[in-house]
Amino acid sequence: MDNVVWLRPPGKPCLVLSADEWWKGSVVWEETRREDGLWWGTVTYDKEDQKITEVRSQHDLRAR
C-alpha cells in the first residue's frame, strides 16, 4: 500500500458500487492516473449503517 494516498472528504458526490448495489458517497480523486491507466480515488460512503472509507477505481464509481 505504499502507492496509496489517503485523502479525507469532503469530496465530490458519487455512487459507489459495493456488493452489486449502488451507495451514495463522496470521492476525492488522486491527482493523476495510475500505471494501469485508471483513475483512483478515496471514497467514503454509508452502507447498512456503517461509514466506509476505501480506495476504489473509476470502474466502481459513478457521478451523481
N, CA, C, O and CB atoms as a CASP TS submission, in Angstrom:
PFRMAT TS
TARGET T0000
AUTHOR 0000-0000-0000
METHOD Language model
MODEL 1
PARENT N/A
ATOM      1  N   MET     1       0.811  -1.188   0.000  1.00  0.00           N
ATOM      2  CA  MET     1       0.000   0.000   0.000  1.00  0.00           C
ATOM      3  C   MET     1       0.857   1.256   0.000  1.00  0.00           C
ATOM      4  O   MET     1       0.398   2.323   0.406  1.00  0.00           O
ATOM      5  CB  MET     1      -0.924  -0.004   1.186  1.00  0.00           C
ATOM      6  N   ASP     2       2.079   1.136  -0.446  1.00  0.00           N
ATOM      7  CA  ASP     2       2.960   2.300  -0.479  1.00  0.00           C
ATOM      8  C   ASP     2       2.497   3.356  -1.468  1.00  0.00           C
ATOM      9  O   ASP     2       2.814   4.534  -1.304  1.00  0.00           O
ATOM     10  CB  ASP     2       4.360   1.874  -0.819  1.00  0.00           C
ATOM     11  N   ASN     3       1.746   2.951  -2.502  1.00  0.00           N
ATOM     12  CA  ASN     3       1.327   3.900  -3.526  1.00  0.00           C
ATOM     13  C   ASN     3      -0.065   4.479  -3.272  1.00  0.00           C
ATOM     14  O   ASN     3      -0.601   5.179  -4.131  1.00  0.00           O
ATOM     15  CB  ASN     3       1.356   3.233  -4.872  1.00  0.00           C
ATOM     16  N   VAL     4      -0.654   4.203  -2.121  1.00  0.00           N
ATOM     17  CA  VAL     4      -1.989   4.703  -1.799  1.00  0.00           C
ATOM     18  C   VAL     4      -1.869   6.038  -1.075  1.00  0.00           C
ATOM     19  O   VAL     4      -1.123   6.174  -0.105  1.00  0.00           O
ATOM     20  CB  VAL     4      -2.773   3.679  -0.934  1.00  0.00           C
ATOM     21  N   VAL     5      -2.614   7.012  -1.565  1.00  0.00           N
ATOM     22  CA  VAL     5      -2.665   8.311  -0.910  1.00  0.00           C
ATOM     23  C   VAL     5      -4.039   8.432  -0.265  1.00  0.00           C
ATOM     24  O   VAL     5      -5.050   8.490  -0.965  1.00  0.00           O
ATOM     25  CB  VAL     5      -2.392   9.490  -1.924  1.00  0.00           C
ATOM     26  N   TRP     6      -4.082   8.469   1.043  1.00  0.00           N
ATOM     27  CA  TRP     6      -5.358   8.575   1.741  1.00  0.00           C
ATOM     28  C   TRP     6      -5.733  10.037   1.883  1.00  0.00           C
ATOM     29  O   TRP     6      -5.017  10.814   2.514  1.00  0.00           O
ATOM     30  CB  TRP     6      -5.295   7.893   3.125  1.00  0.00           C
ATOM     31  N   LEU     7      -6.842  10.401   1.303  1.00  0.00           N
ATOM     32  CA  LEU     7      -7.361  11.762   1.368  1.00  0.00           C
ATOM     33  C   LEU     7      -8.666  11.737   2.146  1.00  0.00           C
ATOM     34  O   LEU     7      -9.347  10.712   2.182  1.00  0.00           O
ATOM     35  CB  LEU     7      -7.567  12.363  -0.059  1.00  0.00           C
ATOM     36  N   ARG     8      -9.011  12.820   2.750  1.00  0.00           N
ATOM     37  CA  ARG     8     -10.233  12.903   3.534  1.00  0.00           C
ATOM     38  C   ARG     8     -11.275  13.723   2.783  1.00  0.00           C
ATOM     39  O   ARG     8     -10.939  14.709   2.127  1.00  0.00           O
ATOM     40  CB  ARG     8      -9.953  13.519   4.919  1.00  0.00           C
ATOM     41  N   PRO     9     -12.550  13.311   2.879  1.00  0.00           N
ATOM     42  CA  PRO     9     -13.601  14.145   2.332  1.00  0.00           C
ATOM     43  C   PRO     9     -13.601  15.494   3.003  1.00  0.00           C
ATOM     44  O   PRO     9     -12.993  15.587   4.070  1.00  0.00           O
ATOM     45  CB  PRO     9     -14.956  13.477   2.485  1.00  0.00           C
ATOM     46  N   PRO    10     -14.210  16.549   2.507  1.00  0.00           N
ATOM     47  CA  PRO    10     -15.287  16.455   1.542  1.00  0.00           C
ATOM     48  C   PRO    10     -14.773  16.175   0.136  1.00  0.00           C
ATOM     49  O   PRO    10     -13.714  16.647  -0.275  1.00  0.00           O
ATOM     50  CB  PRO    10     -16.096  17.725   1.550  1.00  0.00           C
ATOM     51  N   GLY    11     -15.543  15.411  -0.562  1.00  0.00           N
ATOM     52  CA  GLY    11     -15.216  15.100  -1.938  1.00  0.00           C
ATOM     53  C   GLY    11     -16.407  15.398  -2.817  1.00  0.00           C
ATOM     54  O   GLY    11     -17.384  16.012  -2.389  1.00  0.00           O
ATOM     55  N   LYS    12     -16.307  14.952  -4.050  1.00  0.00           N
ATOM     56  CA  LYS    12     -17.416  15.135  -4.987  1.00  0.00           C
ATOM     57  C   LYS    12     -18.446  14.031  -4.758  1.00  0.00           C
ATOM     58  O   LYS    12     -18.076  12.880  -4.523  1.00  0.00           O
ATOM     59  CB  LYS    12     -16.911  15.125  -6.468  1.00  0.00           C
ATOM     60  N   PRO    13     -19.733  14.369  -4.825  1.00  0.00           N
ATOM     61  CA  PRO    13     -20.770  13.357  -4.658  1.00  0.00           C
ATOM     62  C   PRO    13     -20.636  12.270  -5.721  1.00  0.00           C
ATOM     63  O   PRO    13     -20.329  12.559  -6.878  1.00  0.00           O
ATOM     64  CB  PRO    13     -22.165  13.999  -4.724  1.00  0.00           C
ATOM     65  N   CYS    14     -20.867  11.027  -5.327  1.00  0.00           N
ATOM     66  CA  CYS    14     -20.777   9.915  -6.273  1.00  0.00           C
ATOM     67  C   CYS    14     -21.635   8.761  -5.785  1.00  0.00           C
ATOM     68  O   CYS    14     -22.171   8.784  -4.677  1.00  0.00           O
ATOM     69  CB  CYS    14     -19.310   9.461  -6.457  1.00  0.00           C
ATOM     70  N   LEU    15     -21.752   7.758  -6.632  1.00  0.00           N
ATOM     71  CA  LEU    15     -22.340   6.482  -6.258  1.00  0.00           C
ATOM     72  C   LEU    15     -21.214   5.455  -6.267  1.00  0.00           C
ATOM     73  O   LEU    15     -20.366   5.462  -7.159  1.00  0.00           O
ATOM     74  CB  LEU    15     -23.513   6.070  -7.229  1.00  0.00           C
ATOM     75  N   VAL    16     -21.209   4.573  -5.273  1.00  0.00           N
ATOM     76  CA  VAL    16     -20.152   3.574  -5.117  1.00  0.00           C
ATOM     77  C   VAL    16     -20.773   2.189  -5.262  1.00  0.00           C
ATOM     78  O   VAL    16     -21.755   1.872  -4.592  1.00  0.00           O
ATOM     79  CB  VAL    16     -19.427   3.723  -3.736  1.00  0.00           C
ATOM     80  N   LEU    17     -20.199   1.362  -6.141  1.00  0.00           N
ATOM     81  CA  LEU    17     -20.692   0.001  -6.330  1.00  0.00           C
ATOM     82  C   LEU    17     -20.059  -0.917  -5.290  1.00  0.00           C
ATOM     83  O   LEU    17     -18.837  -1.055  -5.228  1.00  0.00           O
ATOM     84  CB  LEU    17     -20.387  -0.504  -7.766  1.00  0.00           C
ATOM     85  N   SER    18     -20.908  -1.543  -4.471  1.00  0.00           N
ATOM     86  CA  SER    18     -20.438  -2.480  -3.452  1.00  0.00           C
ATOM     87  C   SER    18     -21.491  -3.567  -3.288  1.00  0.00           C
ATOM     88  O   SER    18     -22.665  -3.270  -3.067  1.00  0.00           O
ATOM     89  CB  SER    18     -20.157  -1.755  -2.089  1.00  0.00           C
ATOM     90  N   ALA    19     -21.077  -4.816  -3.396  1.00  0.00           N
ATOM     91  CA  ALA    19     -21.993  -5.955  -3.254  1.00  0.00           C
ATOM     92  C   ALA    19     -23.175  -5.840  -4.223  1.00  0.00           C
ATOM     93  O   ALA    19     -24.323  -6.080  -3.849  1.00  0.00           O
ATOM     94  CB  ALA    19     -22.508  -6.049  -1.805  1.00  0.00           C
ATOM     95  N   ASP    20     -22.877  -5.472  -5.464  1.00  0.00           N
ATOM     96  CA  ASP    20     -23.878  -5.362  -6.534  1.00  0.00           C
ATOM     97  C   ASP    20     -24.964  -4.322  -6.274  1.00  0.00           C
ATOM     98  O   ASP    20     -26.034  -4.385  -6.879  1.00  0.00           O
ATOM     99  CB  ASP    20     -24.524  -6.690  -6.746  1.00  0.00           C
ATOM    100  N   GLU    21     -24.704  -3.369  -5.383  1.00  0.00           N
ATOM    101  CA  GLU    21     -25.632  -2.270  -5.125  1.00  0.00           C
ATOM    102  C   GLU    21     -24.880  -0.955  -5.184  1.00  0.00           C
ATOM    103  O   GLU    21     -23.674  -0.905  -4.941  1.00  0.00           O
ATOM    104  CB  GLU    21     -26.331  -2.439  -3.754  1.00  0.00           C
ATOM    105  N   TRP    22     -25.611   0.127  -5.513  1.00  0.00           N
ATOM    106  CA  TRP    22     -25.029   1.463  -5.558  1.00  0.00           C
ATOM    107  C   TRP    22     -25.360   2.196  -4.274  1.00  0.00           C
ATOM    108  O   TRP    22     -26.512   2.215  -3.841  1.00  0.00           O
ATOM    109  CB  TRP    22     -25.538   2.253  -6.785  1.00  0.00           C
ATOM    110  N   TRP    23     -24.334   2.809  -3.654  1.00  0.00           N
ATOM    111  CA  TRP    23     -24.482   3.527  -2.394  1.00  0.00           C
ATOM    112  C   TRP    23     -24.044   4.965  -2.590  1.00  0.00           C
ATOM    113  O   TRP    23     -23.071   5.223  -3.299  1.00  0.00           O
ATOM    114  CB  TRP    23     -23.666   2.852  -1.266  1.00  0.00           C
ATOM    115  N   LYS    24     -24.755   5.916  -1.965  1.00  0.00           N
ATOM    116  CA  LYS    24     -24.378   7.330  -2.051  1.00  0.00           C
ATOM    117  C   LYS    24     -23.126   7.575  -1.231  1.00  0.00           C
ATOM    118  O   LYS    24     -22.993   7.093  -0.106  1.00  0.00           O
ATOM    119  CB  LYS    24     -25.530   8.242  -1.566  1.00  0.00           C
ATOM    120  N   GLY    25     -22.203   8.341  -1.821  1.00  0.00           N
ATOM    121  CA  GLY    25     -20.967   8.649  -1.117  1.00  0.00           C
ATOM    122  C   GLY    25     -20.289   9.860  -1.719  1.00  0.00           C
ATOM    123  O   GLY    25     -20.906  10.651  -2.433  1.00  0.00           O
ATOM    124  N   SER    26     -19.002   9.991  -1.418  1.00  0.00           N
ATOM    125  CA  SER    26     -18.197  11.077  -1.981  1.00  0.00           C
ATOM    126  C   SER    26     -16.822  10.526  -2.336  1.00  0.00           C
ATOM    127  O   SER    26     -16.360   9.549  -1.747  1.00  0.00           O
ATOM    128  CB  SER    26     -18.078  12.276  -0.982  1.00  0.00           C
ATOM    129  N   VAL    27     -16.174  11.169  -3.311  1.00  0.00           N
ATOM    130  CA  VAL    27     -14.861  10.715  -3.780  1.00  0.00           C
ATOM    131  C   VAL    27     -13.907  11.895  -3.872  1.00  0.00           C
ATOM    132  O   VAL    27     -14.291  12.995  -4.269  1.00  0.00           O
ATOM    133  CB  VAL    27     -14.977  10.009  -5.152  1.00  0.00           C
ATOM    134  N   VAL    28     -12.663  11.649  -3.500  1.00  0.00           N
ATOM    135  CA  VAL    28     -11.569  12.587  -3.728  1.00  0.00           C
ATOM    136  C   VAL    28     -10.603  11.856  -4.655  1.00  0.00           C
ATOM    137  O   VAL    28      -9.965  10.880  -4.259  1.00  0.00           O
ATOM    138  CB  VAL    28     -10.866  13.053  -2.363  1.00  0.00           C
ATOM    139  N   TRP    29     -10.502  12.339  -5.895  1.00  0.00           N
ATOM    140  CA  TRP    29      -9.677  11.675  -6.902  1.00  0.00           C
ATOM    141  C   TRP    29      -8.195  11.927  -6.666  1.00  0.00           C
ATOM    142  O   TRP    29      -7.805  12.996  -6.196  1.00  0.00           O
ATOM    143  CB  TRP    29     -10.066  12.143  -8.295  1.00  0.00           C
ATOM    144  N   GLU    30      -7.371  10.937  -6.996  1.00  0.00           N
ATOM    145  CA  GLU    30      -5.925  11.134  -6.991  1.00  0.00           C
ATOM    146  C   GLU    30      -5.576  12.091  -8.122  1.00  0.00           C
ATOM    147  O   GLU    30      -6.344  12.234  -9.073  1.00  0.00           O
ATOM    148  CB  GLU    30      -5.161   9.774  -7.144  1.00  0.00           C
ATOM    149  N   GLU    31      -4.429  12.744  -8.028  1.00  0.00           N
ATOM    150  CA  GLU    31      -4.075  13.799  -8.982  1.00  0.00           C
ATOM    151  C   GLU    31      -3.823  13.290 -10.398  1.00  0.00           C
ATOM    152  O   GLU    31      -4.085  14.011 -11.360  1.00  0.00           O
ATOM    153  CB  GLU    31      -2.857  14.521  -8.499  1.00  0.00           C
ATOM    154  N   THR    32      -3.328  12.081 -10.547  1.00  0.00           N
ATOM    155  CA  THR    32      -3.040  11.532 -11.880  1.00  0.00           C
ATOM    156  C   THR    32      -3.512  10.086 -11.957  1.00  0.00           C
ATOM    157  O   THR    32      -3.767   9.435 -10.943  1.00  0.00           O
ATOM    158  CB  THR    32      -1.522  11.622 -12.201  1.00  0.00           C
ATOM    159  N   ARG    33      -3.621   9.605 -13.197  1.00  0.00           N
ATOM    160  CA  ARG    33      -3.957   8.195 -13.399  1.00  0.00           C
ATOM    161  C   ARG    33      -2.810   7.326 -12.891  1.00  0.00           C
ATOM    162  O   ARG    33      -1.658   7.759 -12.850  1.00  0.00           O
ATOM    163  CB  ARG    33      -4.249   7.900 -14.900  1.00  0.00           C
ATOM    164  N   ARG    34      -3.134   6.121 -12.513  1.00  0.00           N
ATOM    165  CA  ARG    34      -2.102   5.167 -12.089  1.00  0.00           C
ATOM    166  C   ARG    34      -1.516   4.470 -13.309  1.00  0.00           C
ATOM    167  O   ARG    34      -1.976   4.675 -14.432  1.00  0.00           O
ATOM    168  CB  ARG    34      -2.682   4.124 -11.096  1.00  0.00           C
ATOM    169  N   GLU    35      -0.502   3.647 -13.081  1.00  0.00           N
ATOM    170  CA  GLU    35       0.161   2.937 -14.178  1.00  0.00           C
ATOM    171  C   GLU    35      -0.798   2.039 -14.949  1.00  0.00           C
ATOM    172  O   GLU    35      -0.565   1.760 -16.125  1.00  0.00           O
ATOM    173  CB  GLU    35       1.311   2.110 -13.642  1.00  0.00           C
ATOM    174  N   ASP    36      -1.867   1.584 -14.314  1.00  0.00           N
ATOM    175  CA  ASP    36      -2.848   0.740 -15.000  1.00  0.00           C
ATOM    176  C   ASP    36      -3.757   1.543 -15.928  1.00  0.00           C
ATOM    177  O   ASP    36      -4.606   0.972 -16.612  1.00  0.00           O
ATOM    178  CB  ASP    36      -3.692  -0.008 -13.982  1.00  0.00           C
ATOM    179  N   GLY    37      -3.579   2.875 -15.953  1.00  0.00           N
ATOM    180  CA  GLY    37      -4.358   3.738 -16.831  1.00  0.00           C
ATOM    181  C   GLY    37      -5.689   4.184 -16.251  1.00  0.00           C
ATOM    182  O   GLY    37      -6.427   4.923 -16.901  1.00  0.00           O
ATOM    183  N   LEU    38      -6.006   3.748 -15.043  1.00  0.00           N
ATOM    184  CA  LEU    38      -7.291   4.081 -14.427  1.00  0.00           C
ATOM    185  C   LEU    38      -7.149   5.228 -13.439  1.00  0.00           C
ATOM    186  O   LEU    38      -6.081   5.464 -12.873  1.00  0.00           O
ATOM    187  CB  LEU    38      -7.877   2.858 -13.725  1.00  0.00           C
ATOM    188  N   TRP    39      -8.260   5.935 -13.248  1.00  0.00           N
ATOM    189  CA  TRP    39      -8.349   6.933 -12.185  1.00  0.00           C
ATOM    190  C   TRP    39      -8.755   6.212 -10.913  1.00  0.00           C
ATOM    191  O   TRP    39      -9.623   5.339 -10.939  1.00  0.00           O
ATOM    192  CB  TRP    39      -9.366   8.076 -12.542  1.00  0.00           C
ATOM    193  N   TRP    40      -8.126   6.575  -9.797  1.00  0.00           N
ATOM    194  CA  TRP    40      -8.436   6.007  -8.490  1.00  0.00           C
ATOM    195  C   TRP    40      -8.744   7.145  -7.538  1.00  0.00           C
ATOM    196  O   TRP    40      -8.242   8.257  -7.699  1.00  0.00           O
ATOM    197  CB  TRP    40      -7.264   5.131  -7.954  1.00  0.00           C
ATOM    198  N   GLY    41      -9.566   6.860  -6.551  1.00  0.00           N
ATOM    199  CA  GLY    41      -9.906   7.885  -5.572  1.00  0.00           C
ATOM    200  C   GLY    41     -10.259   7.274  -4.235  1.00  0.00           C
ATOM    201  O   GLY    41     -10.576   6.088  -4.139  1.00  0.00           O
ATOM    202  N   THR    42     -10.199   8.094  -3.210  1.00  0.00           N
ATOM    203  CA  THR    42     -10.616   7.685  -1.873  1.00  0.00           C
ATOM    204  C   THR    42     -12.103   7.989  -1.741  1.00  0.00           C
ATOM    205  O   THR    42     -12.527   9.135  -1.882  1.00  0.00           O
ATOM    206  CB  THR    42      -9.782   8.414  -0.756  1.00  0.00           C
ATOM    207  N   VAL    43     -12.883   6.956  -1.471  1.00  0.00           N
ATOM    208  CA  VAL    43     -14.330   7.122  -1.350  1.00  0.00           C
ATOM    209  C   VAL    43     -14.766   6.911   0.097  1.00  0.00           C
ATOM    210  O   VAL    43     -14.189   6.113   0.835  1.00  0.00           O
ATOM    211  CB  VAL    43     -15.072   6.141  -2.283  1.00  0.00           C
ATOM    212  N   THR    44     -15.788   7.644   0.470  1.00  0.00           N
ATOM    213  CA  THR    44     -16.439   7.455   1.766  1.00  0.00           C
ATOM    214  C   THR    44     -17.926   7.312   1.488  1.00  0.00           C
ATOM    215  O   THR    44     -18.518   8.147   0.804  1.00  0.00           O
ATOM    216  CB  THR    44     -16.143   8.653   2.762  1.00  0.00           C
ATOM    217  N   TYR    45     -18.527   6.255   2.016  1.00  0.00           N
ATOM    218  CA  TYR    45     -19.956   6.043   1.799  1.00  0.00           C
ATOM    219  C   TYR    45     -20.562   5.311   2.991  1.00  0.00           C
ATOM    220  O   TYR    45     -19.867   4.641   3.754  1.00  0.00           O
ATOM    221  CB  TYR    45     -20.201   5.249   0.496  1.00  0.00           C
ATOM    222  N   ASP    46     -21.874   5.460   3.126  1.00  0.00           N
ATOM    223  CA  ASP    46     -22.617   4.781   4.188  1.00  0.00           C
ATOM    224  C   ASP    46     -23.272   3.541   3.602  1.00  0.00           C
ATOM    225  O   ASP    46     -24.021   3.619   2.628  1.00  0.00           O
ATOM    226  CB  ASP    46     -23.684   5.725   4.832  1.00  0.00           C
ATOM    227  N   LYS    47     -22.978   2.400   4.208  1.00  0.00           N
ATOM    228  CA  LYS    47     -23.546   1.132   3.753  1.00  0.00           C
ATOM    229  C   LYS    47     -24.077   0.390   4.970  1.00  0.00           C
ATOM    230  O   LYS    47     -23.312  -0.002   5.852  1.00  0.00           O
ATOM    231  CB  LYS    47     -22.485   0.269   2.983  1.00  0.00           C
ATOM    232  N   GLU    48     -25.380   0.202   5.012  1.00  0.00           N
ATOM    233  CA  GLU    48     -26.017  -0.531   6.105  1.00  0.00           C
ATOM    234  C   GLU    48     -25.558  -0.012   7.468  1.00  0.00           C
ATOM    235  O   GLU    48     -25.090  -0.780   8.309  1.00  0.00           O
ATOM    236  CB  GLU    48     -25.714  -2.025   5.985  1.00  0.00           C
ATOM    237  N   ASP    49     -25.697   1.295   7.676  1.00  0.00           N
ATOM    238  CA  ASP    49     -25.370   1.956   8.948  1.00  0.00           C
ATOM    239  C   ASP    49     -23.888   1.928   9.312  1.00  0.00           C
ATOM    240  O   ASP    49     -23.541   2.125  10.476  1.00  0.00           O
ATOM    241  CB  ASP    49     -26.146   1.318  10.051  1.00  0.00           C
ATOM    242  N   GLN    50     -23.013   1.689   8.343  1.00  0.00           N
ATOM    243  CA  GLN    50     -21.569   1.758   8.562  1.00  0.00           C
ATOM    244  C   GLN    50     -20.985   2.804   7.635  1.00  0.00           C
ATOM    245  O   GLN    50     -21.359   2.873   6.464  1.00  0.00           O
ATOM    246  CB  GLN    50     -20.894   0.378   8.331  1.00  0.00           C
ATOM    247  N   LYS    51     -20.063   3.626   8.146  1.00  0.00           N
ATOM    248  CA  LYS    51     -19.337   4.566   7.295  1.00  0.00           C
ATOM    249  C   LYS    51     -18.070   3.858   6.837  1.00  0.00           C
ATOM    250  O   LYS    51     -17.257   3.433   7.658  1.00  0.00           O
ATOM    251  CB  LYS    51     -19.008   5.917   8.053  1.00  0.00           C
ATOM    252  N   ILE    52     -17.906   3.733   5.528  1.00  0.00           N
ATOM    253  CA  ILE    52     -16.785   3.004   4.947  1.00  0.00           C
ATOM    254  C   ILE    52     -15.923   3.976   4.159  1.00  0.00           C
ATOM    255  O   ILE    52     -16.444   4.797   3.404  1.00  0.00           O
ATOM    256  CB  ILE    52     -17.278   1.841   4.041  1.00  0.00           C
ATOM    257  N   THR    53     -14.612   3.889   4.328  1.00  0.00           N
ATOM    258  CA  THR    53     -13.654   4.680   3.559  1.00  0.00           C
ATOM    259  C   THR    53     -12.651   3.712   2.952  1.00  0.00           C
ATOM    260  O   THR    53     -12.023   2.930   3.665  1.00  0.00           O
ATOM    261  CB  THR    53     -12.940   5.763   4.451  1.00  0.00           C
ATOM    262  N   GLU    54     -12.503   3.769   1.619  1.00  0.00           N
ATOM    263  CA  GLU    54     -11.567   2.887   0.931  1.00  0.00           C
ATOM    264  C   GLU    54     -11.165   3.492  -0.399  1.00  0.00           C
ATOM    265  O   GLU    54     -11.758   4.475  -0.841  1.00  0.00           O
ATOM    266  CB  GLU    54     -12.179   1.494   0.723  1.00  0.00           C
ATOM    267  N   VAL    55     -10.170   2.918  -1.035  1.00  0.00           N
ATOM    268  CA  VAL    55      -9.702   3.385  -2.338  1.00  0.00           C
ATOM    269  C   VAL    55     -10.353   2.522  -3.406  1.00  0.00           C
ATOM    270  O   VAL    55     -10.314   1.294  -3.337  1.00  0.00           O
ATOM    271  CB  VAL    55      -8.138   3.330  -2.442  1.00  0.00           C
ATOM    272  N   ARG    56     -10.960   3.183  -4.406  1.00  0.00           N
ATOM    273  CA  ARG    56     -11.651   2.474  -5.490  1.00  0.00           C
ATOM    274  C   ARG    56     -11.253   3.066  -6.831  1.00  0.00           C
ATOM    275  O   ARG    56     -10.850   4.226  -6.919  1.00  0.00           O
ATOM    276  CB  ARG    56     -13.186   2.541  -5.307  1.00  0.00           C
ATOM    277  N   SER    57     -11.373   2.253  -7.872  1.00  0.00           N
ATOM    278  CA  SER    57     -11.084   2.731  -9.224  1.00  0.00           C
ATOM    279  C   SER    57     -12.337   3.335  -9.851  1.00  0.00           C
ATOM    280  O   SER    57     -13.437   3.237  -9.307  1.00  0.00           O
ATOM    281  CB  SER    57     -10.544   1.582 -10.105  1.00  0.00           C
ATOM    282  N   GLN    58     -12.142   3.953 -10.992  1.00  0.00           N
ATOM    283  CA  GLN    58     -13.244   4.579 -11.725  1.00  0.00           C
ATOM    284  C   GLN    58     -14.335   3.582 -12.078  1.00  0.00           C
ATOM    285  O   GLN    58     -15.485   3.980 -12.266  1.00  0.00           O
ATOM    286  CB  GLN    58     -12.725   5.234 -12.988  1.00  0.00           C
ATOM    287  N   HIS    59     -14.011   2.304 -12.173  1.00  0.00           N
ATOM    288  CA  HIS    59     -14.998   1.294 -12.557  1.00  0.00           C
ATOM    289  C   HIS    59     -16.078   1.083 -11.496  1.00  0.00           C
ATOM    290  O   HIS    59     -17.172   0.613 -11.809  1.00  0.00           O
ATOM    291  CB  HIS    59     -14.303  -0.017 -12.835  1.00  0.00           C
ATOM    292  N   ASP    60     -15.774   1.427 -10.248  1.00  0.00           N
ATOM    293  CA  ASP    60     -16.734   1.232  -9.160  1.00  0.00           C
ATOM    294  C   ASP    60     -17.470   2.506  -8.777  1.00  0.00           C
ATOM    295  O   ASP    60     -18.211   2.519  -7.794  1.00  0.00           O
ATOM    296  CB  ASP    60     -16.030   0.684  -7.953  1.00  0.00           C
ATOM    297  N   LEU    61     -17.276   3.579  -9.540  1.00  0.00           N
ATOM    298  CA  LEU    61     -17.841   4.878  -9.166  1.00  0.00           C
ATOM    299  C   LEU    61     -18.645   5.480 -10.304  1.00  0.00           C
ATOM    300  O   LEU    61     -18.332   5.279 -11.477  1.00  0.00           O
ATOM    301  CB  LEU    61     -16.735   5.840  -8.750  1.00  0.00           C
ATOM    302  N   ARG    62     -19.679   6.217  -9.947  1.00  0.00           N
ATOM    303  CA  ARG    62     -20.494   6.967 -10.912  1.00  0.00           C
ATOM    304  C   ARG    62     -20.783   8.339 -10.323  1.00  0.00           C
ATOM    305  O   ARG    62     -20.941   8.485  -9.111  1.00  0.00           O
ATOM    306  CB  ARG    62     -21.829   6.208 -11.252  1.00  0.00           C
ATOM    307  N   ALA    63     -20.851   9.339 -11.186  1.00  0.00           N
ATOM    308  CA  ALA    63     -21.199  10.696 -10.740  1.00  0.00           C
ATOM    309  C   ALA    63     -22.655  10.715 -10.297  1.00  0.00           C
ATOM    310  O   ALA    63     -23.475   9.928 -10.769  1.00  0.00           O
ATOM    311  CB  ALA    63     -20.956  11.744 -11.874  1.00  0.00           C
ATOM    312  N   ARG    64     -22.958  11.627  -9.383  1.00  0.00           N
ATOM    313  CA  ARG    64     -24.378  11.810  -9.009  1.00  0.00           C
ATOM    314  C   ARG    64     -24.650  13.278  -8.804  1.00  0.00           C
ATOM    315  O   ARG    64     -25.777  13.658  -8.485  1.00  0.00           O
ATOM    316  CB  ARG    64     -24.741  11.009  -7.722  1.00  0.00           C
TER
END
